[in-house]
């Protein structure tokens, strides 16, 4: 049982495989155990079928029983590690993968799986080292490149992550998530058009990756394709009417298109979904200020600050509004507080005032 959280594509089998009923297999394994209680293979087989059915506790119990009889079975140790990892016991999983690696140092799956467990525990550098060892064992190991790319991205090494996604795409051009994740890292490097191209490729391969529409909209907004961004945000909302980030960012797009009423409506919809959303209140403040409704703008910024008392941008916007309306002293206090929270833009405005 190999570890794979990466949407692995199906391979064409030379002959049509016979369909297996896992429930019947479990029954047969149970009878096998009754007849031969000291057979580790019976426990291991039943564990695998239980795992297929989502009975992780039952699978773990059977792997434990089988490994008491045959403690050095590397395949079952690896499989038990997967079960433990899926159950959130990453340290227990790592312990099992360590045993596999000690028994069979060239087992690429164990290195790869330990990489996943290390990543899940926050040991990102250790995960990268594990994935790298798996790649050294098998230079064509797609899943290890993919895992290492995700880990590099977590560290902020977007260039390194993109290089690994390049390898994944070379090895499997139809792997939609590799295109999608590479697009996310290109966006972080401000290669917005490159990100859009990758999003397009991912959707061509797998139109069900609906989260792409929202992310592609962000990239389109950055290349000033506001109409395209509006269409993508609207698609994302159609697919998930409670997608609050899509409403908030569609509001930004509509604001950039000078559709203030539409932008206001999106922020108000976001507040219907989440009444205490700070960014929706800030958005309303910005729009109301643009509309000349300064009292409402001030109140919106105040609500944002009440909800998040250390939100630097809310103080900055309220401060600028007050200075523009002639309340220089209180406005500067807001800007000074925003600056104290580390917002460089507030320093610049204070220096220019």
Number of C-alpha atoms within 10 A of each C-alpha: 12 12 18 15 9 13 11 13 10 6 6 7 7 6 6 7 7 6 6 9 9 16 13 11 16 19 12 15 21 17 13 17 17 12 10 13 15 16 16 22 20 23 26 26 21 26 30 26 21 21 21 12 13 12 14 20 15 17 26 23 15 22 27 20 20 25 20 12 15 15 15 13 17 21 16 26 24 28 26 29 31 31 26 22 21 13 13 14 16 22 17 17 26 24 14 23 28 19 19 24 18 12 13 12 14 16 20 21 24 31 27 30 29 31 30 31 28 23 22 16 14 13 14 21 17 17 26 24 17 25 30 20 20 25 20 14 16 14 13 15 19 21 22 30 27 24 28 28 30 26 27 21 20 15 13 13 14 22 17 18 25 24 13 23 27 19 19 25 19 13 14 14 15 17 21 24 25 26 25 26 23 28 30 26 25 22 21 16 13 14 16 22 17 18 27 24 14 23 25 20 20 25 18 13 15 14 13 10 15 14 13 24 23 25 22 27 27 28 27 22 20 17 14 14 14 22 15 17 26 24 15 22 28 19 18 23 19 11 13 13 13 16 16 21 17 26 26 24 23 28 29 25 27 20 20 14 15 12 14 20 14 17 25 23 15 24 27 20 17 24 19 13 14 13 12 16 19 20 18 27 26 25 26 25 29 26 24 21 18 14 13 11 13 18 12 17 25 21 17 24 27 19 19 24 20 13 14 14 12 15 17 21 22 27 27 26 23 26 28 21 22 19 18 11 11 11 13 16 12 15 22 22 14 24 29 21 18 24 21 14 15 12 17 11 14 26 17 12 16 14 8 7 9
